[in-house]
């Protein structure tokens, strides 16, 4: 297993482990609390609970110390101070048990108050040391107002329910301790809440746990004041302090593990922190009503709490109104901006010459620009709300490009026909793109999804294509007939039907014959090029042994190569079989090899190579002629393009051979390209698909093999004007 997989699994398992640990801790605390309530209040039970409470401080000390090591600066100092406070509290618990149970009457109990006092001072110092985000005076005042409400409410609850009973009958140091212990714990709660309040965005859950731990300590301290003469606190008091110690350990553990909290956890903590003052006020009000406020300190706390709540309510209401006004203004401004941009985009869309229509996920038109309405002879009101396919498309629904786009297909540059208002058909070039939606609900998807359709009127292009087809038909019938007649007359002159020709007459007739042949090739090339461009050029695909086609091509070009004193060298072809039209593939090879022969120097060699791949056969034709300029490589396959580099301009030809070759290759599903360095010749390459069921290494005997060898030099006399064409 890879290390990154192990790490990913560890990250995924960490939240589950954390939840299980939390549940175990909560369960253990609940069981301990139940035992503290059910067991008798003897000294032995109290001492045992005190020892267990002291044991809980050990992991708290260790985790706080580790938190101090993994953090920096003031955070590190604060965690170390908290570790020292936990250690002092643990020592105080141990001293309490020893003085009351192990060595009673030895005066050891004198060290309890200093240890617990030192622990409280260390906690207060840690809370003061912890860094606070910088706030504006207004933000800080609001935070301290929340702290005042919280502290006053908690103080009122404590004074009404517990502290009053503790102070009555106590005197001297006991009275001071009875008041100082809960007062210090209350200060801890206030400072910890103030820190949590400042760290709401982004939240720090460890500070919230600190506040909760000090609340538990405050409850334990207040309960302890009820038994000022007891050296060993009752089990219930020890349990409350133990809950606070556990929360302190969990707070340090969150810092030690260094795992960022999820957004959900942070949001929950922030809501609890912000809602704490309201909850305390409600509990304080219920407690005051139920018990009553019999003493003036309680009435003072109640008055302070009431005043703080009123001021807080005024401030919060003012903030809410200001925020509401600001939000309304921002919404109005953004609505105005949105309206302005919408009008601007609508103007742009109406200015565009192409028709643009959008639909929802059900195919219902939701928008149509001015060009679309003009092109279709309709108004926006007549289009919006209608189904696009039924209202516009003339094709059957299973062939409708709108429905194809709604099913998720991208329709790019498809020739289609749309329905005009008067029933006429408008030829268009259409593009349709589906718009994704982010919901799995089909009802919502009907509005969230949809299609954007752009189309362009191609009536003029269709008319031009019609003219082209008429031209091809004219060339086919009106030019071929007189050319055939001229060729027949010239043949009659050569045969002597009009009398014996003189040598000059034979020369003139030969020149005329070459001109007729060249014009015939031009007519044939033009017809082929137009058929390829208009899709009228049909291929008759079969399984073809490539070696046979190459053999026939080289044999046909033998006279041309011999006349130019150029050799044709064909490499090892093997049993490669392609899927295509043999006549058209031979036509493409004749064009490429014939061009290479024409552009090769006298005594040069044209090299033909074949490489068989898994799903295609690569054919290359290399010559060692003048080559092609770099700026003409992109245009060499264009119609009627003539190379303009020095020696390449005197070869003649139609300029359509490479155009036809490219169309033939592309019709077969292949690619064709050229590489050349000026002065070093050119390399033309094209691919053809292999025959179905054939793969490299298959024996040719199963489907037939090429007759003859397709390897070697083939030269001979011939007329350079009879075969091939220039680039």
N, C-alpha and C positions, 0 to 999 in steps of 0.2 A: 504494500500500500504506500502511495506517495505521501511525502510530508505535508503537502498542501491539503490533501484529502483529510489527513488526520487533524490538521489545524481547523479545517472547516467543520468537521464533525464535533470537535471540541467547542467551537463557537456555538454550534446549534444546540449542544447538550447543556451548555452553561446556564441558560435561563431555567431549564427544567430542574437542574441540580439546585439552583438558588431558591426556587419555589419549594422544593422538598425540604431544604434546610430551614426555611422560614416556617413552614408548617410544623416541623418537629419542634422548633424553639417555642412556637406559640402553644403547642400541645403540652410541652413540659411546663411552661409557666402556668397554664390553666390547672394542670394537675397539682402543682406546688401550691397555688392559691387555695384550691379546694382543701388540701391537707392542712394548710395554715388555719383555715376556718373550722375544720372538723376536729383537729387534735386538741387535747386539753392544754390550757395555758400554764403549764408547769415550767419551772426553770430549766429542766432538762430539755424540753422541747424547744424553748426559746434559745438555749445555748446551741443546740444542734442546728437550728435555723440560722443562727449568727455565724457558725463555722461554715455552713454551706454558702451563705452570702459572701463571706470573705473569700471562699474559693472561686466564686463567680468573678471577683475582681482580677484574678490572675490572667484569664484570656483578655480581659479588657485592658489591662496594663500592657500586655504583649502586643496587642493589635494597635493600640494608640502609639506605642513606641515605633512599630513598623510603619505606621502612617506618617510619623515624623521623619522617618528615613526616606520614604518615597516621595515626599513633598519638599518644597523649597521655602526658604526665607521665612516669612511670618507664619505661613501655614505649618511649616515644620516645627517652629518654636511652640505654636499653640498646641499641636498634638503631643509634643513632649511634656508640656505643662499638664495636659489632661492625663497623661500616663502617670506623672508624679502625684496628681490629685487622687487617682484611683488607688495608687499604692498607699497613700496616707490613709484613705478611707478603709482599705483592707487592714492596715495596721491598727486602726482604731477599733475595728470589730474584734480583732484578735485580743487586744488589750482588754476590751470589755469582757470577753469570755474568760480570760485568765483571771482578771480581778474578781469576778463574781463567782466562778466555779472552781478554778484550779487553786488559786492562792487568795482566798478572801481575807479581807482585813489587813492586807499588807500595804495599802495606800497606792497600789498600782493604778487604781482608777483615776488618779490625778492626771495621767497622760492622755485621757480620752479626749477632753475638750480641746487641748492644743492640736492634737492630730486632726480632729474633724474640722477645727477652725482653719488649720493650714490647708486642708483639702479644699474647703470652700474658697479660700483666697486664691489658690492655684487655679481653680475653675474660672473664677471671675477674671483673673489675669489672662487666662487663655482666651476667653471671650472678648476681652478688650484688645488683645494682640491680633486676633484674626483680621485679615484685610477686608475692607468694605469698598464696594464700587463707588465711584464718584457720582454724586447726585446733585441736582440743582437744589437750592434751598427749599423750594416748594415740595419737591419729592421727598427730601429728608424730613420736612415737617409732617407730611402725611404719614410717613412710616412711623415716626415717633408718636403720632397721635394714635395709631393702631396699637403701638406698644403700651401707651398709657391706658387705653381701654382694656387691653388684655390684663395688664398687671392690676389695675383697679378692680376688675371683675374677679380675678382669681383671689386677690387679697380680701375682697368682701366675702367671698364664699368661705375662705379659711377662717376669717374672724368670726363669722356667724356660726359655723359648724364645729370648729375644733379649738381654736386658740383661746377663746374666752374661757373654756373649761380648764385649759392648761395653766393659765396665768393665775386663776383664783386659787388661793391657798399656797402659792409658791412665793419664795422670797430670795433676795440676794442673787448669787451667781446662777442659781437654778432658774430664777425668773428671767435674767438676762439671756441665758442660753435658750430658754423656751421661746423667747421672742426673736433672738438672733438667728436661730437655726432656720425657721421657715422664712424669715426675712431674706436671708442670704439665698435660699433656694428660689424665692420669688424673683430676686435680682437676676439669678442665673436664667430663669425662664424668660424674663423680659429681654435680656441681652441676646440670648439665643434666638428668640423670635425676631428681634430687630435684624439680626444677621440673615435669618431665613427670608425676611421680608425684602431685604436688599438684593438677595440672590434669587428672586422669583424668575427673572428672565435673564439668562437661562437658569433653570432651577438647579439647586444643589441639595439633593435628597439627604445627604449626610448631615446637613445643618438642621433639616427638619427632624431627623432622628435625635440629634442632640437636644433640640427643644423638647421633644417628647420624653427623653430620658430625664431631663431636669424637672419636668412636670411630675413624673413618677417619684423622683427624689423629694419634691415639694410635698407630695401626699404623704410619703413616709416620714418626712420631718415634722409635718403638722400632726400626724398620728403619734409620733414619738413624744411630742410635747404633752400629750395626755398622760404620760407616765414618767414625769420628771424624776421621780425617786428611784426608778428601776434602772440598774446598771445595764441589764441585758434587755434589749427591746423585745417586745412580743413578736411571735412568728409572723403575724400579719404585717407589722411594720417592716420587718426584715424582707418579707416578700415584695413589698412595694419598692424598697430600695434595690432589691435584686432585679426587678423589672427595669428600673432605670439603668442599672449596671449593664444588663443585657442589651438595652437599646444603645448605650454608649459603645459597646463592643461591635454591634452591627454597623453603627455609623463609621467607626474606624475601618471595619472590614470592607465597606464600599469604597473607601479611599485606597485600601491596600490592593484590591483586585484589579483596579484600573480599567474597568470595563464601562464604556459609556452607556448611559441609560437611554432607553427608547423614548420616543416622543410621547407615547401614551403615559409612561411612568412619570415623566417630567410634568405633563399636563395635570395629572392627578395630584401630585405634590403641590403644584402651584395653587390649584383650587383649594386644597385643604389649608394651606398657609393663609391665603387671602380671606377664607371664611372663618378662621379661628376666632377673631374678636367678636363676631356676631354670635357664635355658639357660646362663648363665655358669658356674654351679656344675658343671653336667654337663661342660662343655668343660674347666674347670679340673681336675676330677677325672681325666678321661681324659688330659689333658696331663701331670699329675703322675705318674700310673701309668706312662705310656709313657716319660717322660724320667727321672723320679726327682727326689728332693729332696736334692741333695748339699750344700747350704750352709745355715747356720743362718737367714739371712734368709728363705729359702724356707720353711723349717720353721715359722718364726714366722708368716708369712703364711698357711700352711696351717692352723696352729692357730687363728689369728684367724678364718679363713673357716669352719672347722669349728664353732667356738663360735657364730659369728653364725648359721650355718645351723641349729644346734640350737635356739638361742633363738628364731629366726624360726619354726621348726616348732612349738615349744611355743606361741608367741603365736598363730600361725595356727590351730592345733588348738583352742586355748582360744576364739578368736573363733568358729570354726566350731561348736563345741559350744554356746556361748552363743547364736549365731544360730539354731542348730537348735532349742534349747529355746524361744527366743523365738518362732520360727516355729510350733512345735507349739502353744504357748500361744495364739498369735493365731488359728491355725486352729481350735482348740477353742472359743475365745470366739466366733469368727464362726460356727462351726457351731451353737453354742448359740443365738446371735442369730437365725440363719437358721431354726432349728427353732422358736423362739419366734414369729417373724413368720409362718412357714408355718402354725402352729397358729392364730395370730390371724386370718390371712386365711381359713383354712378355716372358722373359726367365723363370720366375716363372710359368707362365701359360703353357708354353711348357713342363716344367718339370713335372707338375702334371700328374698323371696317368689317371685321369678322362678326358673324352672329354668335352670341353667347347665351346659352340657356342652362339653368341649373334646376335640378329636381331634388325632391326629398327621397328617403329610403324606399318609398313605395312607387317611385317613378312619376310622381305628380309634379308638374312644373311649378316652381316657386319664383322664378325670375327669368326675364327675357329682355335683352338690351334692344336699343333702337334699331341696330343693324339687322338683328334677327327678325324683328317685326316687319321691317321694310322688305326683307328678302322673302318672307313668307306671306306678305300681304295681310298681316293681322295686327291688331292692337294688343298691348300688354294685357288688357283685361280679358281678351279672347284666349290668350295662351295660359295665363296663370290659373292654376286650379285644375287643368286638364292633364290627363295622362299623356306623357310625351310620346310613347310608342304609338298609341292609337291616334293621336292628333297629328303627328308629324311624319312618322315613318311609313314608307310604302312597302317595305319588305315584310314577309311573314314574321310572326313574333319570335320564332326560334332563330331567325337570322337578324333580328333587330339589334343594331349596335348599342342602343340605349339599354336594353335588357342585358346584353353581354356585360356592359359596364356595371350595371346594378349587381350582377353576380360576382363582381370583383375583377373583371378583365380590363386591361388598359387598351383602348381602341385608339390607334395612332395612324393618322393619315389614310383612312379607309374611304374609298369612293362610295358614296351612298346617294340616295334620292329621297328628297323630302317633299311633302305635299303642300302645295300652295293653296291659298284660300279659294281660288277659282277652280281647283281641281288639277291644275297643271303640275307637272313634275319638275322639281328644281334639282339639278345635279350639283352635289357639294362634295368637298373634301372634308371629312369629319374626324374630329378628335374627341374622345370621351374618357374622363378620368374619374374613377370612383373615389368618393370621400369617405375616409374611415370613421367609425364611431366607437366610443369607449364603453358601451353598455351592452350587456347580454340580453336585455329586455327588448323583444322585437317591437313592442309598441313604442318605446323610446327610440329604438333604432330607426323607425320609420321617419322620424323627424331629425335625428342626429346624423344619419348617413346621407346618401344621395350621390348624384353624379353632376359633374360640370361638363357641359358639351359646348365645343367650339366648332363652327363650320364656316366654310368659305365657298362662295358661289364660283363654280368652275365651268359655267356655261360657255365662256369664251374659249377655255381650254378644250372643252368637248368639241366646239365648232372647229378649232384648229386641227384637232385630231381627225375629225371627219374629213377636213380638207386634205390632210396627209394621206388618209386611206384612199381618197379619190385620186390623189396624185400617184400613189403606189399602183392603183388599178390602171391608171392611164399609162404609166411607164410600162406596166406589165403587158398591156395589150397594144398600145399605140407605138411603142418603141421597138419592142421585140419583133413585131411583124416586118417592119422595113429592114431591120438588121438581118433578119433571116433571109430576106430577099437579096440584100447586098452581098451576104456571105455566099449565097447560091450563085449569083452572077460572077463573083470573083473566082469561085471554083470552076465555073464554066470557062472563064478565060484561061485558067491554069490548065484545064484539060484540052484546050485547043478548039473548043466548039465555035469560037469566033475567029478562027484562024491562028496560025502559028505566031507566038509572041517573040519579039526581039529580046535580047538580054535586058535591055533597059525596061521593056514592058514587064518582064518577069519581076524585076526589082521593084517596079512601081506597084504591081499587084501584091507582092509580098508585104510591102509597107502598108498598103491598104488593108490587107488581111489582118496584120497586127493591130492596126487601129480599130478595126471592127471587133476583134477579140477583146481588146482593152475596153471598148465601150460596152460590150456585152458583160464583161466582168463588173464594170461599174454599175450597170443596171441590176445585175444579180445581187451585188453587195448592198445597193440601196434598198432593194426589195427585202433582202434578209434582215437588214438593220431595222427597217420599219416594222416588219413582222415581229421581231424580237421586242421592240419597244412597245408595241400595242398588244402583246400577248397572243398573237396569232401564230406564233412559231411553236409548233408542237414537237415534242420529242417522243421517239419510239424506243423505250428503254428495254434493254435485254442484258443478259450476262455476256460480257465481252472480254476475251483474253487480250490484254493490252499489247502483248508482244505481236499479235497478228495485225493490229491496227498500226503499230509503229512500222512494221515491215511494209505494209501497203503504202504508208505515207512516204517512207524513204524511197521506195521504188518509184512512186509518182514524181518525186523531186529529183530523181537521178539526172534527167536531162538538164535541169536548171543548175544543179551543182557542178556537172561536168562542164557546162558552158562557162561557168564562173571560175573554174579551176579551184573549187572548194571541196573539201572532204566532209562527209557527215559521219560522225562516230557515235554509235549508240552503245551505252553501257549495258551491263547485265540487267535484263528485265525480269527474268524468272517467270513463275506461273501467275503473276498478279492478274486478277480479274476485277473489272469495274462494272458498275451498274449505270448504263446510259445508252445514248443513241450513237451507234458506231459511225454513221456518216457524219454527224455533227462533230464528234470528237476528232475524226480524221480531218475535217475542215479546220478545226482549231489548230491541230498540229501542223497542217500545211501552211497556215498563216504564220505561225511562230517560226517554224524551221525555215520556210521560204524567206521570211524577213531576215533571219540570221544569215542565210546564204548570201542574200543580196548585200548585206552590210559587212560581210567578212572580206578581208583583203585576199588578193590572189595568192593561192597556196595555203590559205588558212584552213581551219577546221572548225566545224560546228559540233558541239558536244551535247548529246542528249542523254539525260540520266533519269533513272526511275528509282524511287525509294518507297518501300511498302511500309505503312504504319498499321496500327490496329484497325482503324475505321476509315482510312483514306489512303490514296496512292498519290505521291508527290512526283510530278514530272517537271524537269528543268531543261531549259534550252539555253546554252551559252554560246556566244560568239566572241570573237576577238577583234571586232571592228572598232570604229571611232568612239563608240559609247554614246551615252546620253548626258546632256547637261543636267545638273541637279535640279534646276528650276523647272525642268520639263517632265520630271518623273511623275508628277501628279496629273499631268495632262495628256500623257502618251496614249491613254485609252479613250480619249474623247473623240467624238465624231469629226471626221475631216481634219484631224490634227496632223500637221506635218512638222517633223523635226527640223530645226533651223541651224543645226551645228554643221558648219563647213561641208564636209564630205557627205553628209546625210541629206543634202537638199537636192541632189541630182539623181535620185533613184526613181522618181515618178511614182505612179500608183494612185489608188483612190482615197487613201486615208481612212478607210472603213474597216480594214482587216482586223486591227486590234480591238476595235469597238465590237465587231461581231464575235471575236474570240472571247472577250470578257463576258458578253451576254450568254454565249454557249456555256461557259464554265459556271456562271452564276445560275443558269437554268438547271444545271446538273447538281446544284447545291454545293459547289466548290468555291475556292478563292483563287484569285490571280493577282500577281504583283511583279514588280520589276526592280532590280538592283543594278546600279551601273556607276562606274567611275569614268569620267571623261578621258578618252584615249586608251582605255583598257577593255573595252567591250561592254556587253550587257548580259544580264542573267535574268531570263523570264522564268517564273515558277507558277505552277497552278496545281490544284488538288482536285481529285475526283473521288466520289464515294466508292468503297469496295462493294462487290456484289453480295447480296444477302446470303448468309451461310458460309461465305468464304472468309478465311482469316490467314494472316501470314504463317507460312509453314505448311498450308494445305497442299496436297498434291494436285497438279493440274489435270491429271488423267481422269479425274472424276467429272470434269466439265468440259474437257477438250483442251488441247494445247495449240499454240500458235504454229502455223506452218512456216517453215524456213527459219533462218537465223535472223535476229534483229540486231546483229552486232557487226561492226566493221566499217570499212570505208566504201561508199558507193559514189562513183563519179561517172560522168559521161557527157557527151555533147548535148546541147539543148539550147533552146531560145530563152534568154533571161526574162522575156516579157510574158511567157506562157503560164507561169505558176507563181503564186504568192503576191504580196503587196507590200508597200513600204510602211514604215511606222507612222 
